Amino acid sequence: MRVSDIEWGALHQALRTEYPVPARRPTLPEWIRDLVVAHAGQVLQVEVTRAGLRQAPGGAPDWKRWRLARAVRRAAPRRRKPRR
């Protein structure tokens, strides 16, 4: 994700505002990832958990959830590379 210097500063300011205690503050990438997951879950009407996706009441049809869950499972091994 690309952001300008002004947007980067605004993100840092928002993070500092939401988490005023520095010791409890997540890193900026962790915070952004949580925001993106929450937004995607709300838009797709699914509940995102570490184990997978659960259908929210009145949420997306099963085939959409299955397709998204498959994409998440396929992406996970690519992100996790063995450390040497």
C-alpha positions as CSV (number, residue, x, y, z in Angstrom):
1,M,0.0,0.0,0.0
2,R,1.4,3.4,-0.9
3,V,0.8,6.5,1.1
4,S,2.1,10.0,0.8
5,D,4.2,11.6,3.6
6,I,1.1,13.6,4.7
7,E,-1.0,10.4,4.8
8,W,1.8,8.6,6.7
9,G,1.8,11.4,9.3
10,A,-2.0,11.3,9.6
11,L,-1.8,7.5,10.2
12,H,0.8,7.9,12.9
13,Q,-1.3,10.7,14.5
14,A,-4.5,8.5,14.4
15,L,-2.6,5.6,16.0
16,R,-1.2,7.8,18.8
17,T,-4.7,9.2,19.4
18,E,-6.3,5.7,19.5
19,Y,-3.5,4.2,21.7
20,P,-2.3,7.0,24.0
21,V,0.0,4.6,26.0
22,P,3.1,3.9,24.0
23,A,3.8,0.6,25.7
24,R,0.4,-0.8,24.6
25,R,0.5,0.7,21.1
26,P,0.6,-1.9,18.2
27,T,3.0,-1.2,15.3
28,L,1.6,0.8,12.4
29,P,1.4,-2.2,10.0
30,E,-0.4,-4.3,12.7
31,W,-2.9,-1.5,13.2
32,I,-3.5,-1.0,9.5
33,R,-4.0,-4.7,9.0
34,D,-6.6,-4.8,11.8
35,L,-8.4,-1.9,10.2
36,V,-8.4,-3.5,6.7
37,V,-9.6,-6.8,8.1
38,A,-12.4,-5.1,10.0
39,H,-13.5,-3.1,7.0
40,A,-13.4,-6.2,4.7
41,G,-15.4,-8.2,7.2
42,Q,-18.0,-5.5,7.4
43,V,-18.2,-5.0,3.6
44,L,-18.3,-8.8,2.9
45,Q,-20.6,-9.4,5.9
46,V,-18.4,-12.1,7.4
47,E,-16.7,-12.4,10.8
48,V,-12.9,-12.9,10.3
49,T,-11.2,-15.0,12.9
50,R,-7.8,-16.6,13.1
51,A,-9.3,-20.0,12.2
52,G,-11.2,-18.7,9.2
53,L,-14.4,-16.9,8.2
54,R,-17.8,-17.3,9.9
55,Q,-21.0,-16.1,8.4
56,A,-22.4,-13.0,10.0
57,P,-26.2,-12.9,10.5
58,G,-27.7,-11.9,7.2
59,G,-24.2,-12.0,5.7
60,A,-22.8,-13.0,2.3
61,P,-23.8,-16.2,0.6
62,D,-21.8,-19.4,1.3
63,W,-20.1,-19.4,-2.1
64,K,-18.6,-16.0,-1.5
65,R,-17.3,-17.0,1.9
66,W,-15.8,-20.2,0.6
67,R,-14.1,-18.4,-2.2
68,L,-12.6,-15.8,0.2
69,A,-11.6,-18.5,2.7
70,R,-9.8,-20.4,-0.1
71,A,-7.9,-17.2,-1.1
72,V,-6.9,-16.6,2.5
73,R,-5.6,-20.2,2.9
74,R,-3.6,-20.0,-0.3
75,A,-2.1,-16.6,0.6
76,A,-1.0,-17.7,4.1
77,P,1.8,-20.1,3.1
78,R,3.2,-17.4,0.7
79,R,3.5,-15.0,3.6
80,R,5.1,-17.4,6.0
81,K,8.6,-18.2,4.8
82,P,10.8,-20.5,6.9
83,R,13.5,-18.6,8.8
84,R,17.1,-19.7,8.5
